[in-house]
C-alpha cells in the first residue's frame, strides 16, 4: 500500500521525543515484532484511540528515560509490519499510516494513528486488547469481553429480559395512559410484543424503564437520579456545604426526565447572584438543562449499578452519568456523530405525548447553542473510567473581540461566518463592527486578494506561507528585526520572552512572526534540542562545505 512520507521540522521532532507514553501514546523500536505491535493497535482501537511510533528507541540511564530517532532505512524495510497491519487493520478503516523523516536523523519512523473503533478489534493472535493508562492489557475473561461489548454498544443491555411478570408493564398506570393517548385502538400486550418489548413472555429492561410505575423497585440501584445542592464554588462539594439532603427522583423514564429537569431549574432559581442592582437570580438556559438531562437518562449505561448524579453548585451544574461513551463516540466528535446505546428507549420514548427528545440526535447541539445565546461558556464534557460528566458553568463568554483573537491564536484566518459560530452572535453587522474595531487597534488586517463574499481577517503581521516574501502592514517589523540581530551579536541565542523585552512589545505571536521573517531571510535558525516551552533562536551557523 502507498504510505505518505512527511518531512518534519527539528521543532516537531523534539516535541515527539519529549512526549511520555500514556493512555493515547506508545513508542517502539523497529526490531519489535509486528504481531506484538498488533496488540497495541488493538488496545488503542478498543479504548479511546491513540498513536504508535515505530522507530524510536527508549533508554533508561540513571533513572532517566531518553528517546532516540532510529527509523526504517526505507519503506520496503517496514513491509513486514505493513502487510500484517493491512490484514488486521486496513488503511482508511479507522487506521492511518505515515512515514516521518527528519533532516539529520536516520531512517523513517512509522506513525500509526488509531481511532476509537465501533466494534471489538482483535490482534493477530485472535485476542482483543484494551489500553489502560500506559498499559495494554489482554481481555481474557468472558466478563471482561462482555463489559467491553456493553461499553461499545455492541451488546445492548436494554434488550435483556428481566425475570418479572409482564403484568408489571402491561397493567401499569403508565401503560394505560400511554395506550389511551397514543395507540387507543390496540391491546397493551399485543402492542408491547409488536415493539419487541416482551420476549419469551418476559419484559426487556427497556420496557421496565419506560412502562413500569416503579422501575426502581424492579431494577434497584440502576435507574435513579439524585440531585444535590452545594453552597460553594469549590471543585468538590462536602457534607458541610450540602444545602439539604439529596433529592431522589424515581418513576418511569418519561416522568423521571421531566421531574429531574423541573427540580433542577427550581433549585437554580433560588441561587442568588450579586449584580448591578443587588442580588439577582442566576440564569441558565432551560434548553441546556433539559437537553443534557434528557441525553443523560436516555443514553446512560443501565448495566452499571449507579444513579445519575446532578450536582448544583453556586457557579455550575455537574451531571454525572454511569458508563463511557458508546461505540466510536468520543468527547471530540460527540456533537457531530450519532450512536444510540439504548436504541429501543430512544425510539419508544419519542412516541410519548410531548416527547423529551423532540429532535432526535440534536439534543447536545441545542444545549451548546442555548449557552452561546446567553453569552455563557459552552458545556464541558469529561470522560472518566466508568462515567461521563457534563459541566454547565455559569461563566460569561469573552467579548466578541476576545473570542476572535482567541480563535486567531490557533488559526491563520477568520471569516464572518466562523466568528458568528464561535461567538453565538447571529448578526453579520455586529461581527463586522468587531472586525473594524480590532483593525483600528492594529490587531488584525484583511487578508489580501479576497473578494467580499470570501473576505477574511488575520492577525497583523501574519506571514503568508505561500508567498516568497512575508506580507505585513506592521511598519515597525524591519526595525524590530534589526534589534533582534543586534542582540544576537552579543548573545548566543534569543527566546520569545527575551525578544519581547529587547523590542518592547507584549505579543508573543508578533515576536514569533519576527523570528519567522528573519528565518525566511536566512539570518536565524531554531536552536536544536529545545522543547516548545524553552524554544530559542540563534544566528545561522556556518555549515562545512
ROFIRO-591051 format. One record per residue (C-alpha): residue in one letter; x, y, z. Coordinates in steps of 0.1 Angstrom, whole numbers, plus 5000, padded with zeros to 4 digits. Layout:
AXYZ;...
end
This chain:
X500050005000;X501150364993;X502150545025;X502650915027;X506151045036;X506151365056;X509251575065;X509051725099;X510952015114;X513551995142;X511052155165;X508451895157;X510951615161;X511851745196;X508251765205;X507751395197;X510851295216;X509751495247;X506451315249;X505851045275;X503950715269;X500350745280;X496850625275;X497050775240;X500650725230;X503350455227;X506850425212;X508550115199;X511950035182;X512049895146;X513049545159;X509749495177;X507749205161;X504749305140;X502549055159;X503349235192;X502549575176;X499149445167;X498349415204;X499049785209;X496949885178;X494049665191;X494449815226;X494150175213;X491250095190;X489249925218;X489850215242;X489950575230;X492350565201;X495950685201;X499250705183;X502050455179;X505550555167;X507750275154;X511350365150;X512150535183;X514450385208;X514050435245;X516850415270;X517050455308;X520250595322;X520350685359;X516550655362;X516150905334;X514450795302;X515750925269;X514450865233;X516450845201;X515250865165;X516250545146;X513750475118;X513450225090;X516150255063;X513350295037;X509650205032;X510449855020;X512149775053;X508849815070;X506849595046;X506649315072;X504849545096;X502649705070;X501449375055;X500249255089;X498749585097;X496849595064;X495549245071;X494149325105;X493849705105;X493149815069;X494250165059;X491350415060;X489150195083;X489950395114;X493750355109;X496250575091;X499950515085;X502550785078;X506350775074;X508151065091;X511551185082;X513751455099;X516851615085;X520051485101;X518351185117;X518450825105;X515650655087;X511950685086;X509750655116;X506350495110;X503550685127;X500350475132;X497250675141;X494350475155;X490850595160;X488350465186;X486650165169;X482950095166;X483449725173;X485749495193;X489149475175;X491349165179;X495049145174;X496848895152;X496648635180;X492848645180;X492748825214;X491349175219;X493349415240;X492549725259;X494650035266;X494650145302;X496950445310;X500350335296;X499549965297;X498049735270;X496049455287;X494649135271;X490849075275;X490848715286;X487648655306;X484048645293;X483148905319;X485749155306;X484749085270;X481049145279;X481949475296;X483849585265;X480949495243;X478549685265;X480849995265;X481049975227;X477249945225;X477649615205;X475549435231;X472549625243;X471749585280;X468349745274;X467249445253;X467949185280;X464949025296;X464349065334;X462648795355;X459348965364;X455848915352;X454649115321;X451749255342;X454349495358;X454349685325;X451149565308;X448849675336;X450749975348;X449250325351;X451950455327;X451050195301;X447350265304;X447850645299;X450250585270;X447850345252;X444850585256;X446850885244;X449050735217;X447650405204;X444050385215;X443050115191;X445249825203;X445749595233;X448749685255;X450249335254;X449949305217;X451549645212;X454349565236;X455149235217;X454949405184;X457549665196;X459849375208;X459449495244;X458349155255;X460448855246;X459948495257;X456948625278;X459248845298;X459749225296;X463049355285;X464849615306;X463849905282;X460149815288;X460649825326;X462350165324;X459650305301;X456450155314;X456750025349;X455250255375;X458250205397;X461250075377;X463450135408;X461649855427;X462249605399;X465749725390;X467149885422;X470350095422;X470450115384;X467950375373;X467650655399;X468551025398;X470051215427;X470151595429;X472551775453;X472852145461;X476252265473;X476552625486;X480152665473;X482152735442;X484852475453;X485852195429;X484151945451;X481151955474;X481351845510;X478851745537;X479352095553;X478452275521;X475452055513;X472352275515;X469851995521;X469651615518;X470051485483;X466751465464;X465951125448;X463951125415;X462250805406;X459450675384;X459250575348;X461850735325;X459450985309;X458351125343;X461951095357;X463251325329;X460551585335;X460951585373;X464751595371;X464651895348;X461952085368;X463652025401;X467052135389;X465552455374;X463652525407;X466852495427;X468852705404;X466252985405;X466953025443;X470653075439;X471453445444;X474053635424;X475453985431;X474554205401;X474354575392;X471254625412;X471954405442;X471054035444;X469853885412;X468653545401;X471253335384;X470353235348;X470952915328;X469152835296;X466352595303;X467052425269;X470552345280;X469452175312;X466551995295;X468751855267;X471651745288;X469551575314;X467451415287;X470651295269;X472051165302;X469050945310;X468350825275;X471950715269;X473250615303;X474650265307;X471950095327;X474149785333;X476149985359;X474649995394;X474850365400;X472550665399;X472750975376;X474051255398;X473151615393;X475251845415;X474352215416;X477052455428;X476952835431;X478752875398;X478052555378;X475952235374;X477651895371;X475751605355;X477551275360;X476250965342;X477250605346;X479150455316;X481650555290;X480750705256;X479550415234;X480850295200;X483050535181;X481850835200;X484551055217;X484451385236;X485951535204;X483251415179;X480151395202;X478551695186;X478951565151;X478451185154;X475450985165;X475350645182;X472450535205;X473450285232;X469750245240;X468050245206;X464750105218;X464450355246;X465250645223;X462750525197;X459850445221;X460050755243;X459750965212;X456250825208;X455050975242;X453051295241;X455351595241;X458451365240;X461651495258;X463751405227;X461851605201;X464851655178;X466451315179;X470251345176;X470351725180;X470051755218;X473651845227;X473952085198;X470852265210;X472352275245;X475552435233;X473752685211;X471452785240;X474552865262;X476053075233;X472853275230;X473153385267;X476853455261;X477853185285;X480752945282;X479852615264;X479352305284;X482452095290;X482451715287;X484851485306;X485051115302;X486250915332;X486950545336;X483350445343;X481350765339;X480751085319;X480451435334;X479051735317;X479952075333;X477552365327;X479352665340;X477853005348;X480853185333;X480353465306;X481953425273;X484853655264;X483953975245;X483453935207;X486854085201;X488553845226;X486853545211;X488053655176;X491653705188;X491453375207;X490453195175;X493353355156;X495853225182;X495252875167;X494152955131;X495553165103;X492353355095;X488753405104;X485653485084;X482453655094;X480653315093;X483253145115;X483153445140;X479453415143;X479753045151;X482453105176;X480653385194;X477053275191;X476253615176;X473853595146;X474253945132;X476853985104;X476954355110;X477854315147;X480754085138;X481854325111;X481954615135;X484054395159;X486554335130;X486754705123;X487454785160;X490254525160;X491554665127;X491655025141;X493654895171;X496154745146;X495454395159;X494054235127;X494254305090;X492154205060;X493653905041;X494754045007;X493053954974;X489953814990;X486553914974;X483854044997;X482053714997;X485253535008;X486653815029;X488753705059;X490853865086;X494153765101;X496453895129;X498654185119;X502054065107;X500953715099;X503353565074;X501853435041;X503453095040;X502553055003;X504453374993;X508153404990;X508153735009;X506453805042;X503354015039;X502854275067;X501554615072;X503354645106;X505754925097;X508054865127;X508854505118;X512054595100;X513254795130;X512454505153;X514454265131;X517454495134;X517154495172;X517054115172;X520154085151;X521954345172;X521054145203;X522553825187;X525854005181;X526353985219;X524353685228;X524353325216;X520553285214;X517253465219;X513953345232;X510453475226;X510453635261;X513853795259;X513053915224;X509854095236;X511954255264;X514554375239;X512054515215;X509454635239;X506354455227;X503754235245;X502554005218;X504253665217;X502653595183;X504153915169;X507553815183;X507153475166;X506453635133;X509553855135;X511653535141;X509853365111;X510753675089;X514353655099;X514453285092;X513053335057;X515853575051;X518353305061;X519653505091;X518553295121;X517652935128;X515952745157;X518352615184;X518152235182;X517352015212;X514952265228;X511352195239;X508552425227;X508452595261;X512252675260;X512452725222;X515252965212;X516753115181;X520453185170;X522253335141;X522653085112;X525652875118;X528252835091;X528052495075;X531052285064;X531452285026;
end
